[in-house]
Amino acid sequence: MDDTLETLQEETPLQEIVVKMGDHNQRFHGTWYRGSTINYIPTRMNFAEEDAAERYVLKGWLPPAPLIDKTSVVTAFGSCFAQNISDWLLREGYNVLGKKLNLQSHIIRFGDGIVNTFSIREQLEWAFENKSLVDGLWFGEHKEIVTPDDSVRQTTADLLRQTSTLIITLGLSEIWYDKQSGRAFWRAIPASMFDEEHHGFRLTTVEENRENLLAICALVKKHVPDCNVIFTLSPIPLMATFRPVSCITANSVSKAILRVALDELMQRNIENVYYFPSYELVKEVFADPYLKDNRHVKPELIEMIMKIFGRNYCSGE
């Protein structure tokens, strides 16, 4: 058992056990079988410990050795939270591909809008294997239609082939899709272009997202065999839901679907595939993590989270 979770041999009349967690003790019922592996929930006081993140959140997810050094080539895209990762790595002197170059690649120019696993998978299939696409599914930030230009495809493939660590941040499991092809849009549909006969909305499933994640890993393994893949789940909630329920409850479901899909992926123990629990750090460790908009994480907390990432996933050399 991890030495940070020391079970003290103290029997009480109520058959309790006392568990030492860091600098604090907790009491639990002592009559339940606990198996060979057990991890207890930390208290709020535990989070004040110097290595609380590693003990109580990152345990079980850490790579055996740092994945990124100053010679690594990093590409990060997905939810807008990926922008925070890219900016921090660049500021710390790491080589973030695309940040210093005017690359005409959709995952660089529009990466913060490619937030569902369907669109991420589609970008890799298109870039690596020239998979034909239904035109008109990609919208940029300013509602412009983005076309699958072949020169952009080749630039994207070249960028990915140079990458030694790919960081993909997942955002949501609600999608808009084309009713004829079934394929997902990057974003919601601009109001001026919406056509009820062609455009549909749905909540995707754990199974669909898991299969997309497996396909993403297989594509990277096939075309960039030595590339590490680090998945994260964005802590930024939905701005709005198109389901007939509250946005807060819809967001919980949207994130839960992705988190379960990621967990099922990680249980496969695929070589060079890792998870960084930025979502859990924001949601569980910090008591008041968001700005007044209740969506974006406070800059000082982003800095703390990225320092946790840096000391566990980066070598600093």
N, C-alpha and C positions, 0 to 999 in steps of 0.2 A: 504493500500500500504506500502511496505517496507520503513522504515524511511530513508534508504540510498538513495532512489530515490524520492526526494521531488519535486513535481511540484509547481513552484512559480507562483503566480497569476499575471503575467505580460503580458498584451496584447500589441501587437505591431501593427503598421499599416498593417503589412503583416500577421496578425493573427497567430503569433508564440507563443509558450510557452517556458519558460526557465525551464529546469530540473536540479536540483542540484544533482550531483552524487559525493558523497564523498566530496572532497575539490574543485571540479570544477563544472562549469555550462555548459550545452549544450543547444542549441536552436533547436527546432523542429517545423514543421508546426503544427499549432493549430487547423486546421479544420477537422482533421480525427478523427473518433470515436476510442477510445482506450480501451474500455471494462473495466472489473473489474480487470484484471491481465495484467500488462505490464512491461517488463524489457528492458531497453535501452542498446544499445551497449556502452561499456566503451571506453574512449579515451586512448591513450598511456600514458597520464599523470596519469590517474586513476590507472594504474598498479603499480605506485610508492607508492601507499597508503599501509599502514601496513597490512591491512586485505583484500587486493585486491582479492586474490584468493577466499576467502570465499564469498565476495560480488558479484563478477562478473563471477565466473566460477563454484564454488561448490554449489551455491544457488539452492535449489530444489533437490539436490542429497544427502545431508548430512543425516546420520543416526540420529535417535532421541537421541541416546546416544552412546558413544564409544563402538565399538564392540570387541576390543582386549585389554586384560590386560596381566600382566606377568604370569597369570595362564592359559591363553588361549593356545590352541594347534593349530598352524597355518600350513597349507599346501598351497604352492603357486607353480603353474606351468603354462605352456602355452608358449608364445613367450619368447625369450631371455630377454625381458625387465622384466619378472617375476623374473629373477635372481637378478636384482637390488633390487626388493622389499624384497626378501628373505634375501639378504645380509644385508640390512639396518636393518630389524627387528631383525636379529640375533645379529648384532653389538650393538643394543640398549637394548639387554637383553631379548628379547621375545623368546618364545619357538617355533621354526620353525622345524616342524617334518621332519626328513630325513636329515637335514643339519649336525646333530651331530652323525648320525647313518649310518652304511654301509648297507643301505637297498637296496635289490634287487627288486626295483619297477621301472617300466618303467617311471612313472610320475616323479620320483626323478632323475633317471640316464639320461633320455632322454627328460625331461620335456620341455626344451627350443626348442625342435624340434617338439613338438606336438602343432602345431600352428593354425590348422583349427578346426572348430566346429565339423566336422564329426569325426575326430580322437579323440577329447576330449570326445565326447559322447560315442564313441566306447570303450574307456578305462574304462569308468564308467560302461557301460553295461557288459563288460567282467569281471571286478573286482567284481561287486555286484551280477550279475545274471548269470555269467558263460556262457554268450552268445557265441555260436560257431563262430569262425572267419575263414576267408580265410587266410591261411598261406602265408608268403612272402610279406605282405603289409607294414611291419615295417622295416625301415632302421635306423640304428644308425648314429651318427655324422661321423663315419669313413666308412660309406657305408656298414657296416656289417648288415646282416639280423638278426633281433631280433624276437625271437620265443615267442608265447603265452604259456609259461611254467606255469603249474598250481600252482607251489609253489610261483612264482612271482605274479600270480593272487591273491592268498590268502594273501600274504604280502601287496599288494596294497589295498585290501579290508579292512584289519586290520588297515592300516595306515589311510584310509579315515574315518573309523568308530571312530577313536580316535580324529578326527579333529573337532575343534569347530568353526574355521573360514577357509573357503576354498577360496583362491584368484586365479582366473582364468584370465589369460591375453590372449586375442585373437590377432592373428597376421595377417592373410590374408584370402581372400576368393577365391583365385585361387587354384585349386587342380589338382594333378595328380590322376588318378583313374584306377582301373582294369576294362577293358572292359567287361569281363565275369560276374563279380559280381556287378559292379557298385560302389564298395566300394573305399573309398579314401585312398591314401598313406599318411604317415606322411610328407614325404618330396618329392622332385623331385626324379626321377629315376636315379640311377647310370648309367653312359654311358655304362659300360660293361654289364649291365643287360637289357638295353632297348630293347623292342620288340614292334614294331608298331602294331602288331596284338593284343597285350594284354594290352598295356599301352596307356591311353588317357589323354588329358588335357582339362580343361574347367574352366570357371568362374561360380561360384555358385551364387545363387540368395538370395535376402533378405529373401524370404519365407522359403527357405531351412535352412538358418542359424537361423532364428527365431525359427523354429520347433526344431532344434537341441538344442538351448538354453533352450527352454521350457522342452525338454526331460531331459537335464542335471539337471535342477532345480527339476524336478519331481523325478529323481533318488536319488538325495541328500535328498530330503524331505522324501522319502520312507525309505531309509536305515540309514540316520543320521538326524532324525527329528529336532533336535535343532541346527543344524549346520548353521551358516551364510555363505552366498556366496557373495563375492565381485567380480564383473566383472570389468576388465579394458581393454582398447584397446591400444595395443602397438603403440607408436609413431615412432618406427623404420620402415622405409619404405622398400619396396621390394628391394632386391639386383639386381634383374632382373625380367622381365616379359617374359612369353612365348606367349603373345598375339602379334599381328602384329602392335602394337602401341607403342609410347614412354613409357619408364618405369615410368616417372613422372605422365603421365595421367593415366596409368594403376594402379599405386599405389593409386591415388586419388579415383578411382572407387572401388578398393579392400577395402580400409578403409571405404569408404562411405557405402558400402553394410553391413559391420559389424556394423558400428555405427547406421545405421537405424534399423538393426535387434535388437541391444541392446536397442534402444529406444522403439521399439514395445514391447519387453520383459518387460521393466520397466513400461510401461503404464498398464501392468496387475496388478501392485501393489502386487506382490507375497510376502508373508511373508518371512522375513529373506533374501531377495535378494536385493543387493545394487550395486551401480555403483560409481567408483572413476574416475573422468575425467582427468587422466594423459595425455591422447592424446591431449585434448584441452589445458591443461596447457602448454605443449611443443609447440604446433602449433600456439597458439594464444597469449600467454603472453610474451614469450621470443623472442626477435628480431633475435637472431643468436644462435639457440639452439644446432646445430650439430657440431661434430668434422669435420676434413677436408674430411673424407670419405663421408660426407653428409648423414650418416645413424645413427651413434651412438650418443646418447645425451651426451653432455659435463658432466663430473663427478660432477662439482659444481652445475649444474642445477638439476641433479638427486638427489643430496643431498637436494636441496631446495624443490623439489617436494615431496620427502619422508618426510621432516619435515612438509609439509602441510598435508600429509596423517597422520602422527603421531599425530598432534594436533587435528585432527577431527575424526579419526577412531580408535585411540588408547588412552588408559587412562594413560599410563606411570606408572601404579602401578601394 
